[in-house]
């Protein structure tokens, strides 16, 4: 009887091992790596957070060209909860993406700035937003069709305020 039990156990043991191997999940070689999230003790400044910025120096349609980089500064601290995430005075870069000069007949100069990024503790946060600046035209000259009267250049001065928005979530500690 002992021989029968021993023989039966030897015959069924390989089947049990094979059944366990068949039900175990196979490791996936091409499985995506887990996406790292914020670490414990970190916080997220959400995309779409508004910043108020001002030009670091005068920007004039007389002197800028399309593709030129221009500098702005953050006007107020950006606070999330109780933590200052972006300090007042942080550097903001923008690019002149469109420009017209002033013209004879009363048409004013114009330019458009597309905001690129803000620098925060050596890291760059993408920004979204555009601002179009227009000079004041000479409507009397435009109505009369004067060839002598011309419009004014578009000018942004330090102290002029523009709203821009973060274009990505920003993890900070």
VMD Tcl script that builds the backbone (N, CA, C; Angstrom):
set m [mol new atoms 519]
animate dup $m
set s [atomselect $m all]
$s set {name element resname resid chain x y z} {
  {N N UNK 1 A 0.819 -1.174 0.000}
  {CA C UNK 1 A 0.000 0.000 0.000}
  {C C UNK 1 A 0.876 1.256 0.000}
  {N N UNK 2 A 1.932 1.193 0.750}
  {CA C UNK 2 A 2.845 2.303 0.800}
  {C C UNK 2 A 3.459 2.551 -0.564}
  {N N UNK 3 A 3.750 1.461 -1.281}
  {CA C UNK 3 A 4.304 1.590 -2.627}
  {C C UNK 3 A 3.304 2.249 -3.573}
  {N N UNK 4 A 2.055 1.960 -3.432}
  {CA C UNK 4 A 1.032 2.524 -4.310}
  {C C UNK 4 A 0.911 4.030 -4.049}
  {N N UNK 5 A 0.907 4.437 -2.780}
  {CA C UNK 5 A 0.823 5.856 -2.444}
  {C C UNK 5 A 2.052 6.614 -2.934}
  {N N UNK 6 A 3.229 6.018 -2.769}
  {CA C UNK 6 A 4.455 6.646 -3.220}
  {C C UNK 6 A 4.462 6.800 -4.737}
  {N N UNK 7 A 4.040 5.774 -5.442}
  {CA C UNK 7 A 3.985 5.832 -6.908}
  {C C UNK 7 A 2.966 6.859 -7.371}
  {N N UNK 8 A 1.816 6.954 -6.706}
  {CA C UNK 8 A 0.783 7.915 -7.079}
  {C C UNK 8 A 1.264 9.346 -6.861}
  {N N UNK 9 A 1.992 9.591 -5.773}
  {CA C UNK 9 A 2.466 10.937 -5.509}
  {C C UNK 9 A 3.538 11.356 -6.515}
  {N N UNK 10 A 4.369 10.416 -6.939}
  {CA C UNK 10 A 5.387 10.733 -7.938}
  {C C UNK 10 A 4.765 11.035 -9.299}
  {N N UNK 11 A 3.672 10.405 -9.599}
  {CA C UNK 11 A 3.024 10.636 -10.873}
  {C C UNK 11 A 2.266 11.960 -10.909}
  {N N UNK 12 A 1.695 12.410 -9.786}
  {CA C UNK 12 A 0.901 13.639 -9.784}
  {C C UNK 12 A 1.724 14.880 -9.470}
  {N N UNK 13 A 2.874 14.783 -8.868}
  {CA C UNK 13 A 3.685 15.947 -8.501}
  {C C UNK 13 A 4.081 16.789 -9.719}
  {N N UNK 14 A 4.554 16.173 -10.826}
  {CA C UNK 14 A 4.898 17.018 -11.982}
  {C C UNK 14 A 3.689 17.748 -12.559}
  {N N UNK 15 A 2.508 17.163 -12.483}
  {CA C UNK 15 A 1.313 17.823 -13.011}
  {C C UNK 15 A 0.953 19.040 -12.171}
  {N N UNK 16 A 1.128 18.965 -10.845}
  {CA C UNK 16 A 0.830 20.097 -9.970}
  {C C UNK 16 A 1.798 21.240 -10.268}
  {N N UNK 17 A 3.081 20.939 -10.442}
  {CA C UNK 17 A 4.077 21.961 -10.742}
  {C C UNK 17 A 3.778 22.601 -12.090}
  {N N UNK 18 A 3.407 21.782 -13.082}
  {CA C UNK 18 A 3.094 22.317 -14.406}
  {C C UNK 18 A 1.850 23.196 -14.349}
  {N N UNK 19 A 0.856 22.863 -13.565}
  {CA C UNK 19 A -0.362 23.663 -13.451}
  {C C UNK 19 A -0.067 25.008 -12.804}
  {N N UNK 20 A 0.806 25.007 -11.779}
  {CA C UNK 20 A 1.155 26.268 -11.134}
  {C C UNK 20 A 1.917 27.179 -12.104}
  {N N UNK 21 A 2.814 26.618 -12.896}
  {CA C UNK 21 A 3.580 27.408 -13.857}
  {C C UNK 21 A 2.679 27.990 -14.931}
  {N N UNK 22 A 1.646 27.266 -15.314}
  {CA C UNK 22 A 0.744 27.735 -16.359}
  {C C UNK 22 A -0.132 28.884 -15.874}
  {N N UNK 23 A -0.472 28.907 -14.576}
  {CA C UNK 23 A -1.341 29.971 -14.071}
  {C C UNK 23 A -0.567 31.199 -13.605}
  {N N UNK 24 A 0.735 31.114 -13.419}
  {CA C UNK 24 A 1.521 32.272 -12.983}
  {C C UNK 24 A 1.654 33.250 -14.146}
  {N N UNK 25 A 1.501 34.538 -13.887}
  {CA C UNK 25 A 1.629 35.510 -14.981}
  {C C UNK 25 A 3.073 35.580 -15.473}
  {N N UNK 26 A 3.203 35.628 -16.773}
  {CA C UNK 26 A 4.525 35.722 -17.379}
  {C C UNK 26 A 5.021 37.159 -17.260}
  {N N UNK 27 A 6.306 37.342 -16.984}
  {CA C UNK 27 A 6.810 38.716 -16.905}
  {C C UNK 27 A 6.744 39.382 -18.271}
  {N N UNK 28 A 6.286 40.618 -18.273}
  {CA C UNK 28 A 6.157 41.357 -19.538}
  {C C UNK 28 A 7.461 42.091 -19.818}
  {N N UNK 29 A 8.088 41.764 -20.927}
  {CA C UNK 29 A 9.348 42.414 -21.287}
  {C C UNK 29 A 9.113 43.825 -21.812}
  {N N UNK 30 A 7.976 44.054 -22.430}
  {CA C UNK 30 A 7.720 45.365 -23.021}
  {C C UNK 30 A 6.696 46.166 -22.226}
  {N N UNK 31 A 6.511 45.849 -20.943}
  {CA C UNK 31 A 5.566 46.587 -20.113}
  {C C UNK 31 A 6.105 47.999 -19.877}
  {N N UNK 32 A 5.238 49.005 -19.908}
  {CA C UNK 32 A 5.712 50.372 -19.683}
  {C C UNK 32 A 6.209 50.541 -18.252}
  {N N UNK 33 A 7.236 51.339 -18.104}
  {CA C UNK 33 A 7.759 51.630 -16.777}
  {C C UNK 33 A 6.749 52.479 -16.021}
  {N N UNK 34 A 6.677 52.310 -14.722}
  {CA C UNK 34 A 5.724 53.132 -13.974}
  {C C UNK 34 A 6.082 54.614 -14.093}
  {N N UNK 35 A 5.056 55.441 -14.214}
  {CA C UNK 35 A 5.254 56.882 -14.351}
  {C C UNK 35 A 5.539 57.456 -12.966}
  {N N UNK 36 A 6.695 58.125 -12.806}
  {CA C UNK 36 A 6.979 58.670 -11.479}
  {C C UNK 36 A 6.062 59.837 -11.171}
  {N N UNK 37 A 5.493 59.829 -10.021}
  {CA C UNK 37 A 4.634 60.916 -9.581}
  {C C UNK 37 A 5.377 61.773 -8.587}
  {N N UNK 38 A 4.689 62.716 -8.008}
  {CA C UNK 38 A 5.329 63.536 -6.989}
  {C C UNK 38 A 5.809 62.663 -5.832}
  {N N UNK 39 A 6.976 62.951 -5.355}
  {CA C UNK 39 A 7.544 62.216 -4.238}
  {C C UNK 39 A 6.899 62.683 -2.942}
  {N N UNK 40 A 6.980 61.853 -1.891}
  {CA C UNK 40 A 6.452 62.314 -0.597}
  {C C UNK 40 A 7.142 63.616 -0.190}
  {N N UNK 41 A 6.373 64.556 0.298}
  {CA C UNK 41 A 6.918 65.850 0.695}
  {C C UNK 41 A 6.984 66.856 -0.433}
  {N N UNK 42 A 6.530 66.470 -1.634}
  {CA C UNK 42 A 6.537 67.406 -2.753}
  {C C UNK 42 A 5.108 67.851 -3.053}
  {N N UNK 43 A 5.011 68.930 -3.818}
  {CA C UNK 43 A 3.721 69.513 -4.164}
  {C C UNK 43 A 3.719 69.825 -5.647}
  {N N UNK 44 A 2.540 70.102 -6.193}
  {CA C UNK 44 A 2.428 70.394 -7.625}
  {C C UNK 44 A 1.764 71.752 -7.816}
  {N N UNK 45 A 2.454 72.637 -8.570}
  {CA C UNK 45 A 1.845 73.881 -9.037}
  {C C UNK 45 A 1.155 73.518 -10.343}
  {N N UNK 46 A -0.169 73.615 -10.423}
  {CA C UNK 46 A -0.872 73.106 -11.608}
  {C C UNK 46 A -0.668 73.967 -12.852}
  {N N UNK 47 A -0.756 73.307 -13.979}
  {CA C UNK 47 A -0.750 73.994 -15.267}
  {C C UNK 47 A -1.918 74.981 -15.290}
  {N N UNK 48 A -1.706 76.141 -15.890}
  {CA C UNK 48 A -2.764 77.141 -15.963}
  {C C UNK 48 A -2.719 78.151 -14.828}
  {N N UNK 49 A -1.692 78.064 -13.961}
  {CA C UNK 49 A -1.549 79.047 -12.883}
  {C C UNK 49 A -1.145 80.391 -13.489}
  {N N UNK 50 A -1.830 81.467 -13.075}
  {CA C UNK 50 A -1.580 82.781 -13.669}
  {C C UNK 50 A -0.386 83.470 -13.005}
  {N N UNK 51 A 0.443 84.101 -13.852}
  {CA C UNK 51 A 1.542 84.958 -13.407}
  {C C UNK 51 A 1.297 86.342 -13.992}
  {N N UNK 52 A 1.624 87.374 -13.234}
  {CA C UNK 52 A 1.574 88.740 -13.752}
  {C C UNK 52 A 3.023 89.139 -14.000}
  {N N UNK 53 A 3.319 89.570 -15.240}
  {CA C UNK 53 A 4.690 89.912 -15.609}
  {C C UNK 53 A 4.746 91.332 -16.174}
  {N N UNK 54 A 5.956 91.881 -16.180}
  {CA C UNK 54 A 6.205 93.216 -16.733}
  {C C UNK 54 A 7.524 93.176 -17.493}
  {N N UNK 55 A 7.675 93.982 -18.541}
  {CA C UNK 55 A 8.937 93.970 -19.289}
  {C C UNK 55 A 10.112 94.396 -18.398}
  {N N UNK 56 A 11.268 93.770 -18.611}
  {CA C UNK 56 A 12.470 94.138 -17.870}
  {C C UNK 56 A 13.043 95.453 -18.405}
  {N N UNK 57 A 12.753 95.763 -19.673}
  {CA C UNK 57 A 13.197 97.020 -20.284}
  {C C UNK 57 A 12.150 97.417 -21.328}
  {N N UNK 58 A 12.265 98.623 -21.858}
  {CA C UNK 58 A 11.318 99.091 -22.870}
  {C C UNK 58 A 11.376 98.185 -24.100}
  {N N UNK 59 A 10.208 97.847 -24.618}
  {CA C UNK 59 A 10.105 97.073 -25.862}
  {C C UNK 59 A 9.336 97.942 -26.841}
  {N N UNK 60 A 9.920 98.223 -27.998}
  {CA C UNK 60 A 9.303 99.116 -28.974}
  {C C UNK 60 A 9.279 98.452 -30.345}
  {N N UNK 61 A 8.187 98.662 -31.067}
  {CA C UNK 61 A 8.100 98.116 -32.425}
  {C C UNK 61 A 9.152 98.737 -33.339}
  {N N UNK 62 A 9.727 99.857 -32.935}
  {CA C UNK 62 A 10.804 100.495 -33.710}
  {C C UNK 62 A 12.087 99.673 -33.661}
  {N N UNK 63 A 12.307 98.978 -32.532}
  {CA C UNK 63 A 13.604 98.364 -32.292}
  {C C UNK 63 A 13.598 96.842 -32.257}
  {N N UNK 64 A 12.456 96.185 -32.235}
  {CA C UNK 64 A 12.437 94.717 -32.149}
  {C C UNK 64 A 12.238 94.107 -33.526}
  {N N UNK 65 A 12.646 92.865 -33.641}
  {CA C UNK 65 A 12.470 92.098 -34.873}
  {C C UNK 65 A 11.817 90.764 -34.538}
  {N N UNK 66 A 11.105 90.187 -35.487}
  {CA C UNK 66 A 10.504 88.873 -35.283}
  {C C UNK 66 A 11.600 87.874 -34.945}
  {N N UNK 67 A 11.330 87.017 -33.960}
  {CA C UNK 67 A 12.292 86.007 -33.529}
  {C C UNK 67 A 13.180 86.474 -32.392}
  {N N UNK 68 A 13.171 87.765 -32.091}
  {CA C UNK 68 A 14.011 88.304 -31.017}
  {C C UNK 68 A 13.449 87.898 -29.658}
  {N N UNK 69 A 14.342 87.532 -28.733}
  {CA C UNK 69 A 13.928 87.204 -27.367}
  {C C UNK 69 A 13.858 88.489 -26.550}
  {N N UNK 70 A 12.844 88.592 -25.701}
  {CA C UNK 70 A 12.680 89.732 -24.807}
  {C C UNK 70 A 12.485 89.207 -23.386}
  {N N UNK 71 A 12.917 89.991 -22.420}
  {CA C UNK 71 A 12.865 89.569 -21.019}
  {C C UNK 71 A 11.761 90.296 -20.261}
  {N N UNK 72 A 11.111 89.553 -19.384}
  {CA C UNK 72 A 10.097 90.084 -18.488}
  {C C UNK 72 A 10.464 89.638 -17.074}
  {N N UNK 73 A 9.805 90.195 -16.091}
  {CA C UNK 73 A 9.978 89.818 -14.687}
  {C C UNK 73 A 8.612 89.545 -14.075}
  {N N UNK 74 A 8.556 88.559 -13.167}
  {CA C UNK 74 A 7.329 88.261 -12.432}
  {C C UNK 74 A 7.094 89.398 -11.444}
  {N N UNK 75 A 5.860 89.919 -11.392}
  {CA C UNK 75 A 5.533 91.087 -10.568}
  {C C UNK 75 A 5.270 90.699 -9.111}
  {N N UNK 76 A 4.530 89.622 -8.878}
  {CA C UNK 76 A 4.155 89.206 -7.520}
  {C C UNK 76 A 4.596 87.769 -7.269}
  {N N UNK 77 A 4.876 87.451 -5.997}
  {CA C UNK 77 A 5.151 86.059 -5.641}
  {C C UNK 77 A 3.947 85.201 -6.038}
  {N N UNK 78 A 4.228 84.003 -6.551}
  {CA C UNK 78 A 3.173 83.036 -6.847}
  {C C UNK 78 A 3.169 82.042 -5.695}
  {N N UNK 79 A 2.052 82.012 -4.950}
  {CA C UNK 79 A 1.953 81.213 -3.740}
  {C C UNK 79 A 0.972 80.077 -3.985}
  {N N UNK 80 A 1.367 78.884 -3.605}
  {CA C UNK 80 A 0.493 77.712 -3.661}
  {C C UNK 80 A 0.411 77.183 -2.235}
  {N N UNK 81 A -0.790 77.223 -1.651}
  {CA C UNK 81 A -0.927 76.867 -0.236}
  {C C UNK 81 A -0.238 77.932 0.599}
  {N N UNK 82 A 0.788 77.527 1.350}
  {CA C UNK 82 A 1.543 78.480 2.165}
  {C C UNK 82 A 2.970 78.654 1.653}
  {N N UNK 83 A 3.283 78.075 0.504}
  {CA C UNK 83 A 4.654 78.094 -0.014}
  {C C UNK 83 A 4.770 79.019 -1.228}
  {N N UNK 84 A 5.817 79.854 -1.236}
  {CA C UNK 84 A 6.109 80.689 -2.397}
  {C C UNK 84 A 6.823 79.800 -3.410}
  {N N UNK 85 A 6.190 79.565 -4.556}
  {CA C UNK 85 A 6.739 78.673 -5.574}
  {C C UNK 85 A 7.564 79.459 -6.585}
  {N N UNK 86 A 7.041 80.598 -7.034}
  {CA C UNK 86 A 7.749 81.452 -7.987}
  {C C UNK 86 A 7.904 82.821 -7.331}
  {N N UNK 87 A 9.137 83.232 -7.137}
  {CA C UNK 87 A 9.418 84.499 -6.451}
  {C C UNK 87 A 9.246 85.704 -7.369}
  {N N UNK 88 A 8.812 86.802 -6.778}
  {CA C UNK 88 A 8.741 88.078 -7.486}
  {C C UNK 88 A 10.125 88.382 -8.047}
  {N N UNK 89 A 10.186 88.835 -9.302}
  {CA C UNK 89 A 11.457 89.162 -9.939}
  {C C UNK 89 A 12.034 88.025 -10.769}
  {N N UNK 90 A 11.408 86.830 -10.728}
  {CA C UNK 90 A 11.911 85.707 -11.536}
  {C C UNK 90 A 11.893 86.076 -13.014}
  {N N UNK 91 A 12.911 85.617 -13.735}
  {CA C UNK 91 A 13.060 85.949 -15.156}
  {C C UNK 91 A 12.081 85.169 -16.019}
  {N N UNK 92 A 11.447 85.874 -16.942}
  {CA C UNK 92 A 10.512 85.290 -17.907}
  {C C UNK 92 A 11.036 85.629 -19.299}
  {N N UNK 93 A 11.064 84.625 -20.188}
  {CA C UNK 93 A 11.486 84.899 -21.566}
  {C C UNK 93 A 10.277 84.835 -22.489}
  {N N UNK 94 A 10.317 85.710 -23.469}
  {CA C UNK 94 A 9.295 85.741 -24.505}
  {C C UNK 94 A 9.977 85.948 -25.845}
  {N N UNK 95 A 9.243 85.706 -26.904}
  {CA C UNK 95 A 9.774 85.869 -28.259}
  {C C UNK 95 A 8.825 86.763 -29.045}
  {N N UNK 96 A 9.391 87.713 -29.792}
  {CA C UNK 96 A 8.581 88.540 -30.690}
  {C C UNK 96 A 8.184 87.646 -31.865}
  {N N UNK 97 A 6.888 87.368 -31.995}
  {CA C UNK 97 A 6.429 86.438 -33.035}
  {C C UNK 97 A 5.735 87.140 -34.197}
  {N N UNK 98 A 5.488 88.439 -34.045}
  {CA C UNK 98 A 4.839 89.191 -35.129}
  {C C UNK 98 A 5.115 90.661 -34.910}
  {N N UNK 99 A 5.315 91.403 -35.999}
  {CA C UNK 99 A 5.623 92.829 -35.874}
  {C C UNK 99 A 5.244 93.559 -37.150}
  {N N UNK 100 A 4.711 94.774 -36.990}
  {CA C UNK 100 A 4.558 95.716 -38.104}
  {C C UNK 100 A 5.110 97.046 -37.622}
  {N N UNK 101 A 5.710 97.773 -38.501}
  {CA C UNK 101 A 6.208 99.101 -38.160}
  {C C UNK 101 A 5.113 100.131 -38.359}
  {N N UNK 102 A 5.345 101.319 -37.861}
  {CA C UNK 102 A 4.362 102.384 -38.095}
  {C C UNK 102 A 4.418 102.762 -39.571}
  {N N UNK 103 A 3.325 103.264 -40.051}
  {CA C UNK 103 A 3.255 103.570 -41.485}
  {C C UNK 103 A 2.715 104.977 -41.697}
  {N N UNK 104 A 3.011 105.497 -42.837}
  {CA C UNK 104 A 2.479 106.802 -43.224}
  {C C UNK 104 A 0.980 106.652 -43.429}
  {N N UNK 105 A 0.244 107.650 -43.074}
  {CA C UNK 105 A -1.202 107.611 -43.226}
  {C C UNK 105 A -1.897 107.296 -41.919}
  {N N UNK 106 A -1.157 107.266 -40.817}
  {CA C UNK 106 A -1.787 107.117 -39.510}
  {C C UNK 106 A -1.807 105.717 -38.945}
  {N N UNK 107 A -1.290 104.728 -39.668}
  {CA C UNK 107 A -1.285 103.372 -39.122}
  {C C UNK 107 A -0.178 103.240 -38.089}
  {N N UNK 108 A -0.532 102.630 -36.967}
  {CA C UNK 108 A 0.436 102.510 -35.882}
  {C C UNK 108 A 1.208 101.203 -35.966}
  {N N UNK 109 A 2.350 101.183 -35.292}
  {CA C UNK 109 A 3.147 99.966 -35.204}
  {C C UNK 109 A 2.508 98.991 -34.230}
  {N N UNK 110 A 2.805 97.711 -34.406}
  {CA C UNK 110 A 2.260 96.662 -33.544}
  {C C UNK 110 A 3.310 95.575 -33.400}
  {N N UNK 111 A 3.221 94.828 -32.295}
  {CA C UNK 111 A 4.033 93.622 -32.147}
  {C C UNK 111 A 3.319 92.663 -31.216}
  {N N UNK 112 A 3.719 91.394 -31.308}
  {CA C UNK 112 A 3.129 90.363 -30.465}
  {C C UNK 112 A 4.243 89.574 -29.801}
  {N N UNK 113 A 4.100 89.348 -28.502}
  {CA C UNK 113 A 5.050 88.561 -27.726}
  {C C UNK 113 A 4.391 87.240 -27.368}
  {N N UNK 114 A 5.076 86.131 -27.633}
  {CA C UNK 114 A 4.644 84.811 -27.175}
  {C C UNK 114 A 5.552 84.434 -26.014}
  {N N UNK 115 A 4.963 84.074 -24.888}
  {CA C UNK 115 A 5.750 83.774 -23.688}
  {C C UNK 115 A 6.226 82.332 -23.716}
  {N N UNK 116 A 7.520 82.136 -23.380}
  {CA C UNK 116 A 8.153 80.821 -23.459}
  {C C UNK 116 A 8.257 80.128 -22.108}
  {N N UNK 117 A 8.968 80.763 -21.158}
  {CA C UNK 117 A 9.241 80.083 -19.893}
  {C C UNK 117 A 9.573 81.080 -18.791}
  {N N UNK 118 A 9.485 80.583 -17.549}
  {CA C UNK 118 A 9.914 81.328 -16.371}
  {C C UNK 118 A 10.966 80.480 -15.672}
  {N N UNK 119 A 12.004 81.115 -15.172}
  {CA C UNK 119 A 13.091 80.424 -14.492}
  {C C UNK 119 A 12.807 80.395 -12.990}
  {N N UNK 120 A 12.809 79.168 -12.413}
  {CA C UNK 120 A 12.537 78.990 -10.992}
  {C C UNK 120 A 13.637 78.116 -10.402}
  {N N UNK 121 A 14.485 78.705 -9.586}
  {CA C UNK 121 A 15.577 77.973 -8.932}
  {C C UNK 121 A 16.390 77.150 -9.926}
  {N N UNK 122 A 16.722 77.732 -11.057}
  {CA C UNK 122 A 17.524 77.040 -12.058}
  {C C UNK 122 A 16.737 76.096 -12.945}
  {N N UNK 123 A 15.449 75.947 -12.701}
  {CA C UNK 123 A 14.593 75.097 -13.534}
  {C C UNK 123 A 13.703 75.986 -14.381}
  {N N UNK 124 A 13.281 75.465 -15.514}
  {CA C UNK 124 A 12.466 76.228 -16.445}
  {C C UNK 124 A 11.046 75.654 -16.467}
  {N N UNK 125 A 10.065 76.531 -16.318}
  {CA C UNK 125 A 8.655 76.129 -16.404}
  {C C UNK 125 A 8.097 76.730 -17.689}
  {N N UNK 126 A 7.512 75.880 -18.532}
  {CA C UNK 126 A 6.913 76.360 -19.785}
  {C C UNK 126 A 5.721 77.263 -19.478}
  {N N UNK 127 A 5.558 78.285 -20.301}
  {CA C UNK 127 A 4.437 79.220 -20.173}
  {C C UNK 127 A 3.596 79.198 -21.433}
  {N N UNK 128 A 2.350 79.614 -21.300}
  {CA C UNK 128 A 1.484 79.821 -22.462}
  {C C UNK 128 A 0.945 81.237 -22.374}
  {N N UNK 129 A 0.678 81.794 -23.506}
  {CA C UNK 129 A 0.089 83.124 -23.537}
  {C C UNK 129 A 0.792 84.006 -24.547}
  {N N UNK 130 A 0.037 84.954 -25.063}
  {CA C UNK 130 A 0.543 85.943 -26.016}
  {C C UNK 130 A 0.030 87.300 -25.589}
  {N N UNK 131 A 0.753 88.318 -25.999}
  {CA C UNK 131 A 0.303 89.688 -25.755}
  {C C UNK 131 A 0.581 90.504 -27.005}
  {N N UNK 132 A -0.431 91.210 -27.476}
  {CA C UNK 132 A -0.269 92.096 -28.632}
  {C C UNK 132 A -0.286 93.539 -28.140}
  {N N UNK 133 A 0.734 94.277 -28.553}
  {CA C UNK 133 A 0.835 95.694 -28.193}
  {C C UNK 133 A 0.666 96.510 -29.456}
  {N N UNK 134 A -0.190 97.529 -29.400}
  {CA C UNK 134 A -0.426 98.392 -30.551}
  {C C UNK 134 A -0.166 99.830 -30.169}
  {N N UNK 135 A 0.484 100.554 -31.082}
  {CA C UNK 135 A 0.671 101.986 -30.882}
  {C C UNK 135 A -0.628 102.709 -31.172}
  {N N UNK 136 A -0.718 103.927 -30.715}
  {CA C UNK 136 A -1.922 104.708 -30.988}
  {C C UNK 136 A -1.794 105.332 -32.363}
  {N N UNK 137 A -2.725 105.017 -33.211}
  {CA C UNK 137 A -2.710 105.570 -34.562}
  {C C UNK 137 A -3.216 106.991 -34.592}
  {N N UNK 138 A -3.039 107.622 -35.716}
  {CA C UNK 138 A -3.513 108.984 -35.913}
  {C C UNK 138 A -4.755 108.895 -36.792}
  {N N UNK 139 A -5.924 108.860 -36.152}
  {CA C UNK 139 A -7.157 108.652 -36.909}
  {C C UNK 139 A -7.449 109.806 -37.868}
  {N N UNK 140 A -7.066 111.029 -37.506}
  {CA C UNK 140 A -7.298 112.169 -38.403}
  {C C UNK 140 A -6.463 111.986 -39.663}
  {N N UNK 141 A -5.192 111.590 -39.480}
  {CA C UNK 141 A -4.317 111.364 -40.631}
  {C C UNK 141 A -4.819 110.229 -41.486}
  {N N UNK 142 A -5.326 109.188 -40.853}
  {CA C UNK 142 A -5.847 108.054 -41.612}
  {C C UNK 142 A -7.088 108.452 -42.396}
  {N N UNK 143 A -7.958 109.289 -41.795}
  {CA C UNK 143 A -9.174 109.714 -42.476}
  {C C UNK 143 A -8.861 110.646 -43.656}
  {N N UNK 144 A -7.910 111.515 -43.478}
  {CA C UNK 144 A -7.567 112.467 -44.528}
  {C C UNK 144 A -6.630 111.867 -45.574}
  {N N UNK 145 A -6.069 110.694 -45.261}
  {CA C UNK 145 A -5.147 110.065 -46.215}
  {C C UNK 145 A -3.848 110.835 -46.329}
  {N N UNK 146 A -3.465 111.504 -45.283}
  {CA C UNK 146 A -2.249 112.313 -45.312}
  {C C UNK 146 A -1.024 111.449 -45.541}
  {N N UNK 147 A -0.143 111.922 -46.367}
  {CA C UNK 147 A 1.098 111.222 -46.640}
  {C C UNK 147 A 2.194 111.702 -45.699}
  {N N UNK 148 A 1.911 112.696 -44.873}
  {CA C UNK 148 A 2.928 113.254 -43.983}
  {C C UNK 148 A 2.754 112.742 -42.561}
  {N N UNK 149 A 1.513 112.628 -42.122}
  {CA C UNK 149 A 1.238 112.213 -40.742}
  {C C UNK 149 A 1.430 110.702 -40.645}
  {N N UNK 150 A 2.150 110.274 -39.610}
  {CA C UNK 150 A 2.336 108.827 -39.435}
  {C C UNK 150 A 1.882 108.413 -38.045}
  {N N UNK 151 A 1.644 107.127 -37.876}
  {CA C UNK 151 A 1.203 106.584 -36.597}
  {C C UNK 151 A 2.354 106.501 -35.623}
  {N N UNK 152 A 2.070 105.960 -34.470}
  {CA C UNK 152 A 3.068 105.838 -33.424}
  {C C UNK 152 A 3.534 104.394 -33.305}
  {N N UNK 153 A 4.735 104.228 -32.810}
  {CA C UNK 153 A 5.270 102.899 -32.561}
  {C C UNK 153 A 4.560 102.288 -31.358}
  {N N UNK 154 A 4.477 100.975 -31.339}
  {CA C UNK 154 A 3.948 100.267 -30.178}
  {C C UNK 154 A 5.070 100.165 -29.158}
  {N N UNK 155 A 4.764 100.481 -27.921}
  {CA C UNK 155 A 5.783 100.483 -26.866}
  {C C UNK 155 A 5.211 99.829 -25.616}
  {N N UNK 156 A 6.005 98.950 -25.004}
  {CA C UNK 156 A 5.710 98.407 -23.674}
  {C C UNK 156 A 6.808 98.887 -22.749}
  {N N UNK 157 A 6.430 99.414 -21.600}
  {CA C UNK 157 A 7.380 99.939 -20.635}
  {C C UNK 157 A 7.386 99.082 -19.376}
  {N N UNK 158 A 8.517 99.051 -18.665}
  {CA C UNK 158 A 8.493 98.386 -17.360}
  {C C UNK 158 A 7.375 98.995 -16.514}
  {N N UNK 159 A 6.602 98.156 -15.897}
  {CA C UNK 159 A 5.427 98.606 -15.146}
  {C C UNK 159 A 4.129 98.264 -15.862}
  {N N UNK 160 A 4.173 98.079 -17.208}
  {CA C UNK 160 A 2.997 97.597 -17.931}
  {C C UNK 160 A 2.807 96.129 -17.554}
  {N N UNK 161 A 1.583 95.736 -17.236}
  {CA C UNK 161 A 1.321 94.391 -16.730}
  {C C UNK 161 A 0.670 93.504 -17.786}
  {N N UNK 162 A 1.087 92.237 -17.796}
  {CA C UNK 162 A 0.555 91.245 -18.717}
  {C C UNK 162 A 0.322 89.956 -17.927}
  {N N UNK 163 A -0.796 89.275 -18.172}
  {CA C UNK 163 A -1.062 87.984 -17.550}
  {C C UNK 163 A -0.597 86.859 -18.469}
  {N N UNK 164 A 0.132 85.902 -17.909}
  {CA C UNK 164 A 0.535 84.694 -18.625}
  {C C UNK 164 A 0.217 83.504 -17.730}
  {N N UNK 165 A 0.297 82.290 -18.278}
  {CA C UNK 165 A -0.101 81.107 -17.532}
  {C C UNK 165 A 0.945 80.012 -17.662}
  {N N UNK 166 A 1.099 79.228 -16.589}
  {CA C UNK 166 A 2.005 78.086 -16.668}
  {C C UNK 166 A 1.437 77.088 -17.653}
  {N N UNK 167 A 2.313 76.485 -18.428}
  {CA C UNK 167 A 1.875 75.548 -19.469}
  {C C UNK 167 A 2.091 74.097 -19.092}
  {N N UNK 168 A 2.531 73.843 -17.860}
  {CA C UNK 168 A 2.781 72.474 -17.418}
  {C C UNK 168 A 2.675 72.431 -15.902}
  {N N UNK 169 A 2.395 71.239 -15.358}
  {CA C UNK 169 A 2.455 71.064 -13.923}
  {C C UNK 169 A 3.904 71.197 -13.492}
  {N N UNK 170 A 4.146 71.766 -12.313}
  {CA C UNK 170 A 5.504 71.964 -11.808}
  {C C UNK 170 A 5.586 71.363 -10.425}
  {N N UNK 171 A 6.458 70.361 -10.256}
  {CA C UNK 171 A 6.636 69.704 -8.956}
  {C C UNK 171 A 7.684 70.483 -8.174}
  {N N UNK 172 A 7.366 70.835 -6.943}
  {CA C UNK 172 A 8.300 71.571 -6.090}
  {C C UNK 172 A 8.284 70.960 -4.688}
  {N N UNK 173 A 9.293 71.309 -3.892}
  {CA C UNK 173 A 9.436 70.742 -2.544}
  {C C UNK 173 A 9.360 71.816 -1.487}
}
mol reanalyze $m
mol bondsrecalc $m
mol representation Tube
mol addrep $m
